[in-house]
Structures are given as C-alpha cells and as structure tokens.
Amino acid sequence: MASIGVIANPASGKDIRRLVSYATTIDNNEKVNICKRIVLAAQGMGIDEVFFMPDTFMIGYAVQDSLESDGVLSAKISHLDFEIEATLADTVMAARMMEEAGAGCIVVLGGDGTSRAAAKGISSTPMLSISTGTNNVYPAMMEGTVAGMAAAAAARMGEGAKGCCIHDKKITVRVNGEARDIALVDAVVSDDFYAGAKAIWDPERIRRIAVTRCHPATIGFSAVAGAYGIVEDTDDFGFALELGHTGEGVLAPIAAGVLTPLRVSNAQRIELGEEYGFTAVSRCMIALDGEREVRVQPGDYVGLTIDRDGPWRVLPRTILGRAAQLGMYKLD
C-alpha cells in the first residue's frame, strides 16, 4: 500500500502581519478545497491511504465528508489520533506520526513556520510545501491537483524519489553550546524579549539576520539579505548581516505591500558547517522562519550553524517528469 500525509495548518495566514501589511488571507474553506484536490489526485495516481493531522477546524473530516458525499472517494482517509494543542507542536507530532506510519510523502499547507515545524518531526520522508501562509519563502504556490500528483509519485517511487528532491539547508540555533531549535529559511535576532504575537514584523527592532537562502523576490526578513546579495537554495553556503543606523542602505519587501529602507552595517557569507556567533549585550529574541521562539539573556553566546541536513523537499516538475518516464500515467 502507498500512502501520503497531509498537514493543513488552520492558523496559517492569520497572524498580526495581516494588520500591519496587505497580505492575502487564504481561509480554511479554501484549504479544505485544496486538500480535496490533493486527495483526488493522489488516489488517481494509486495512493491507497491519506493521513490527516487533527486540527481545530477539522479540515480532514470536512474533506472526507465532502468527497464521500460526492461519491468520489476511493482512498482510505485516516485521522491521526492525538490530543491537539492548537500550536506548532501539533504539526511536529503529526509529521512524526506520519513518518512512523510509513507515509511516502507529507504535504504541508501553511507558511514558513508550518514547514519548519513539520521538518522538526521527520528525518527522511520527502516533504511538499504549499503556500497558504504569510511569509512563504519555503512553500510554493501550487495547485492542489499538481501537489497530490507529485506527492503520490514520491510515495510510489520510494527511495528513488530522493533523486527528484533537494536536500535543503537548515540553521541550527545554539545558546551557550546547547542546541535550541532550527530554521529552514532565516533566523532573525530582535530586541524583543516577550513573544506576544509570535510573528515578527517590526523592522526597527531587528539587529541580525542569518539565512539559508535569500532573494529580493521573496517576502519577509530574508528579503533584506536578498536585497544585499542573492543566495540560492542550491548554494552550499548561507549569509548573515547586521543592521544598524549606519552602513549601506537597502530597500526590502519585509511584508506584503511594504518596502522598507534599512541599513546593513556588516555582512558576511557563512560556509556550511561554519558557525556565525555573537555574545548578547542585552535581552533579545530569535525568530525562526518568522516566529519568535528563542529567548536570549545578556552574556549568552549564540551560535548559528548552517548545514544541508534539512528536509528532503520534493521538486514537483522534476518528479512529475520522472513519473512520466516511469509510465505512471499510462493506463493498462
């Protein structure tokens, strides 16, 4: 039996950045519609079972009820059984359980933060991220049908799917030598100390940015680094910069519809395995892929290391092309 997992974050695309920018909101009914297309395409490509993460909106049950009512559901839909917390911990748990259940690919609907959480729960299962969040550097805009086909192809190929994936970079955050968390795109150091609204958005409080990738065509604080120098996901290095009141000025799209001038006082390339470190002179917070997560006290030493040990991210066009070569679309 071939199976895939679907993690749809009902909270994605609804944070404080909707109030301070002009970001698009994808409501949960549309997430249900996307998931229905994923399931239909996956079962059409030979998937027998689809695992859904439990959530407060009951997206998986809505998908199942609708498709059963229409008489078009042939695959088994299984709902993971655990007590939800309505936090990113649900995504971590769901991804872990899907991998343990043998899902051949996990489809993630959300923003950078949701993908990061899913990546924390898996070790080798390919992941396909669809953009339904705010900062969407990591996930891609993708039609649900295409996502379902790509996930099904990955699941049916098994280990062969790795040839149609990119082994992504990640940032490991250490405080006083202790590994505290990871980021897939960026780690941003701000003067904040209390999480409050977890999403980070105030450019006046940003002091440092480290990225695995950056480009001015993205939205979020990685775009600040991208306005200074471009780093692709395929490049075996990252980038870090310090912001201040002096230095070279850049203009970056840190939020939807918002171009912000900032000054870069120092910038440097970070090789894979090389530590970018600093000693905190005051209390601060490190936001990971857009969300405040790690508190730092004065005198703490923070080390940020980039390696290529992140998730295996499915490349949809590549894997669907390979599926054609393998004859997956041919009828008997």
N, C-alpha and C positions, 0 to 999 in steps of 0.2 A: 504493500500500500504506500502511496505517495501522499504526503501532507504538507501543508504550509500553515503558518501562523499569521494572524492579523492583530496588530495593536493599534487601536484608534483612540487617541487622546481626546476626550470630550472637552478638556480645558484649553487645548491649543488654540491660539489666535484670539484670546480673550483677555490678555493682560493689560497692564497700565499703559502700554505703548499705544493702545487704541485712543487714549485720552490726550497723548502728547504728540501724536503724529497722524498720518492719514492712511494707516494700514488697512488692508482688506480683512473682513471677517468672514470666515467660512463656518456657517452654523452646523450644528450637529446633524440636522436632517440631511444636509448635503454630504456629510461624512458617511451617513448611512447609505446614501445613493452610490457614493464611490465604492464602499465596501461591497454592495450588491454586485457591482460590475466586476470587482476583483474576484468574488466567489464564482460568478457565472463563467468568467473567462478561465479561471483556474480549473473548474470542473470540466470545461470543454477541452482542456489540454490534458486531461487524465488524472487530475488530483481527486483523491478519494475522501480526504478529510481536511477540514479547515478549523483551526483552533482560534477562538476569540478571547481576548482579555476581558474580564468583567469590568464594568465601569458604571458611573452614576447615571448615565443616560441610557444604559442597556443597549448599546449600539449593536452588539452581536445578536441579541434576541430580536431586535427590530428587523435586522437583515433576514434572519431565519423566518420570522413570521411572514414577512412580505413575499419572500421567494416561495415559501410553501403555499401561501395563498394563491400565488400566480401559477402554481403547478410546475415550476421550472427548476426546483432544487433537486439535484440527484446526489451531490456530495453530502457527507455527514458533517454537520456543524457541531463542534464540541466547545463548551464554555468552560474555561478553566475555573477550578473551584478553590478560591481562597478569599479571605476577608479583605475587602478593599479598604484603603486608607484615603483614597482620593488625592494622592500625591504621586510624585515620580517614582516612589517605591513600588507602586502597582506595576508600572512599566518594567522595572528591573525584575520583579518577581515573575511577571508574565513571560518575559523573554527567556528567563532561566528555565521555566517550566516547559515552554515550547521546545527549547533545545533538548531538554531531557526526554520529552515525548517523541523526539525524532523528526520534528518538522524540518523539511529540507530547505526552507527559506522563510524569513519573517518579514512581512510587510508592515511598515510603520507609518502611520498618519500623524503628523504633527510638525513641530518646528525643530530647530537645532537641539533644544533641550530634551525633547522626546526621543530623538535619535540617540543622544548621549546616554540617556537612561537605559534604553534598550541595549546599547553596546555594553553597558556595565553588567548585563545579565547573561551574555553569551560569550563563548570562546571561539567557536569556529563556524557557526551557522551563517550562511550568507544573509545579508540584510538589504532590503529595498525600501528606501525612504521617500515618501510622498509629501510634498509641501502642503500643510494646512495650518501653519503657524505664523509667527511674526517674523523672526529672523530665520531665513531659510537659505543659508549658505550650504548646509549639508544635504537636506532633502531637495528633491527636484519637482518641478511642476510636471505632472504626469497624468494621463488619462487612466482611469481605473481599469479599463479593459487591458491596456498595454501592461499595467503593473501586474495584473492577475496572470497574464500570459508569461511574463518574464519570471515571476515567482514560480509558476508551475514548471517552466523549463529548467530553472535552477534546481528545484526539488527532484525532478526526474533525472537530471544529469549526475546527481550525487557529487562526488569529489571532482568530477570533470567540470563542474560549474565554476570552480575557482579560476579556471583559465579565462572566464568571462567576467571576472570581478577585479576590483582594485583593492589591495590590502592597504587600508587607509592609515594615515598617521594619527597619532593622538598626543596630547600633552598630559604628562603625569605631574601633579602638584604635590610637592613635599614641603612640610613645615617642620623645621628643626630635624630634618632627616626622615621624618615619618610620612609615608605616602598617605595623602588625604583624599584625593579624588582625581578625576580625569576630565579632559575636554577634547572634543573632536575638532573644533574649529579655533576657538580663541579662549584665552584666559585673560581677564581684564581686572586690573587692580584699581580700586577706587577708595576714596576717603570715607565711604560709608562703613558702618560697623554693624548696624542692625538691618536685618533682611527686609522687614516691612513688606512692600510689594517686591517680590523676588526678582522681577525683571529689572535689569539695569538700563537706564536711559539718559541720565544727566551727564552731559559731556564735561561740565565744569569740575566734576569730582573725579575724573579719570586720570590716573597717573602713569600706568604702564599697560601695554598690550603685547601679548605673545600669541602668535598664530601658527597654525599648521599650513594654512593657505590664505591667500588674500588677493583681492582684485577690486577695482573701483566699481565693477558691475554688480557687486553684492550689496546687501543692506545689513547694517549693523556695525559694530565697532571694528570688526576685521577690515571693513572698507577704509578705515583710517590708515591702516598699514598698507592696504591695496592702493591708496592714493599716493603712497610714498614709493612703493616697489611691489611688483607682482610676484606671487609665489603660487605655483600650480599644485594641484593635489598629487601630481606625478613627480614633483621635485623632491629630492631626498634632502631637504632642509626646511627650516621654518624661518621665522622673522620675529624680532621684538623691537619695540620702541618705547621711549619715554616721552611723555607730554609735559609741557610747562607753559610759562608765559613768554618764553623766548625760544628762538630757534626757527627752523624753516616752517612756513605756513602751508597747510594743505586744506583742501575743501573736500569733505567726505559725506556720503549719504548714510548717516548713522541711524536713520529711521525713515520709514516710508514718507516720501514727500519732503524730507528735511535734509538740506545740505548745510553742514556746519563747518565753520572755519576753526581749525585747531593748529597748535604749534608743536612740532616734533623737535625736542631738544637733543635726542640721541636715538640712533637706530643701528641695529646690527643683525646680521644673519646668524642663525642657530643651526649648526650641523646636527644630524641625527645622533642621539646619544650624548650630545653636549648639554651641560646644564647652564641655564640662564638664571642667575641668582641675585638676591638683594637682601639686605637686612632692613626690616621695617623700622622707621623712625617714629611712627605713630600708629594708632589702631587703624586697621583697614580691612577691607573685604575683597575677596577674589570671586568674581563672577565667572562661571564656566558656561560657555555657549549661551550667554545672555542672561544667566540666572545667578543671583548671589548665593554662594554656597559655603565658602571657607573664610572663617574669621581669623585675623592675624593680630597679635599683640605687639606692642613696641619691643624691639630687641629680637623678635623671632626672625630666623633665617628662612627665606622662601626660595626653594629651588624648583625651576620649571624645566622639564626634560621632554624633548620631542623624539618619538621613535615611530617605527612603522609596525606597530603592534595593535592597531585599532581593528575595527570590524572589517569583514570582507563585504564590500559594497558591490551589489550587482550592477553591471552596466547594461541597461535594458536593450539598447540597439545591438550591442555586441552579442548578448546571449540569445536574443530572438533571431539574429542572423545565423548563429551556430545551430539553433533549433531547426532552422530551415535546412541547413546542411545535413543534419541528422535525420531528416524526414519526419519530424514531429507533426507537421501539418498535413501529411498525406493520409488519405482515407484508404482503408482496406478494400 
